[in-house]
Amino acid sequence: MNGLAASALKGLKRADLLEHRAFLGGRWIDRNRVLEVLDPATGDKLINVAACDEKDVDLAVRAAGEAFAVWRDMRPVERGGILRAWADELRANANDLAAIMTAEQGKPLAEARSEIFYGAGFIDWFASEGERAYGETIPSHLTGSRVSVQMQPIGVTVAITPWNFPSAMIARKAGAALAAGCTMIVKPAPETPLSALALARLAEEVGIPAGVFQVITGEAPPLAKRLLQHTEVRAFSFTGSTEVGRILLAQSAATIKKASMELGGHAPFLLFGDAPLDAAVAGCIGAKFATSGQDCLAANRIYVQRGIYDQFVARFAEATAKLKVGHGLEEGTDIGPMTRLSVAEKCRQQIAQAISAGARIVCGGQDSPLGGNFVTPTILADVTDDMLIAREETFGPVAAILAFDDESEVLARANNSEMGLAAYVYTADLNRAMRLTDRLEYGMVAVNTPKFTGAPIPFGGWKQSGLGREGSKHGLAEYLEPKYVCIGNIAA
């Protein structure tokens, strides 16, 4: 190893958090076959990680089933105590965990550190929510009978997690599953297994029993397919593209698994002329460029009312031009590399297509002098609905700005998508805000703010942006099954 990422990994306070072995059945498993983990900023190899196979999947499922019989019978307060200890360890080791994340994923170090605390917050929250998984007593419709509903853990579960939030997405899923009394096998993205393995190291350390939380590393398609073939796996959670989500649903159909999926986004940002411009510019920067634009919540279509269009474009471009592009471990970096080269290439393709169709570059547009996976933050004005960037999720630091005239027009345009994850509205008119939150076909709507996620809220989308919810009591419910019980009188 060499370079900034290598130095950061060599400088970890806890070297044992940098793990290359899979964690199955409470044991650290090495394999002859390996996957290379690369620094996306340079392409340099960081480490080789064990590449598991289908036999390892079978081992993990068996261990999870055995552990479930014990974990489900623990009192919720006991499970909660262990989970809170896990969250505490995440916070105590936040600097090392952030360095590992930035090395393999590329995001700025400050964002990586924030993600660690964000993830720990989910584990803490679900630790308490698991203690409140109430059932209900129902007034009986049958004479002499008692009728009730119990909430019970569904069993062995699987999480297939993405590379853009390699720690938080695991914490959000595993926190809910384990708090509910389930066991979970995590299959992290092949680009970012190190964050998952570091979480497993801390899980082992705080006493999460063997088999309750496992991490299986390797190429995603064969491992995911095998996991979903197992009848013992009762539910799975996936965060990633809609395209892959369709494949996983099809693979799980034969065994009728419960599915929660957070899929693609294509978020509209609706800016009306009455909104304070400074707040709108700052909000749009946050909504567009967090995680270097590699975020399913990123504002992908920025609709600006015509009366303030030119003024907003100029101010937004001025703010965008100040963003520093660089290695995530360099101080002051705002925009890191794209984790995958294919994401950078898609950004360049969308820019080129938009320009050829008549869009105007206001800032950026040129290839980054850093090359490789780096993309210069780019503002495209005069974008139209038929351009590629207005029809497909970008997932990078390229902002498309479109003009509109009135509320009914922009509402129709914003809803004209099969994606329905998140939408943003900026307006000073409360009545308009209420009308739009009612009519936007999205699972989440943020009004006058770019920040709205967190443990207490039901994160998820409509239409082809997903199924189910993460966070909140609804996120816990993804891992619980209601059991109806009717007790009748027995004659003496």
Beta strands, then each sheet from edge to edge (+ up, - down):
strand 1: 22-24
strand 2: 27-29
strand 3: 34-38
strand 4: 45-50
strand 5: 136-138
strand 6: 146-153
strand 7: 156-160
strand 8: 183-187
strand 9: 213-215
strand 10: 233-239
strand 11: 258-262
strand 12: 267-271
strand 13: 299-305
strand 14: 360-363
strand 15: 378-381
strand 16: 398-404
strand 17: 419-420
strand 18: 422-426
strand 19: 444-447
strand 20: 462-463
strand 21: 466-467
strand 22: 480-487
sheet 1: 1+ 2-
sheet 2: 3+ 4-
sheet 3: 5+ 6- 22+
sheet 4: 9+ 8+ 7+ 10+ 11+ 21-
sheet 5: 14+ 15- 16- 13- 12- 18- 19-
sheet 6: 17+ 20-
end
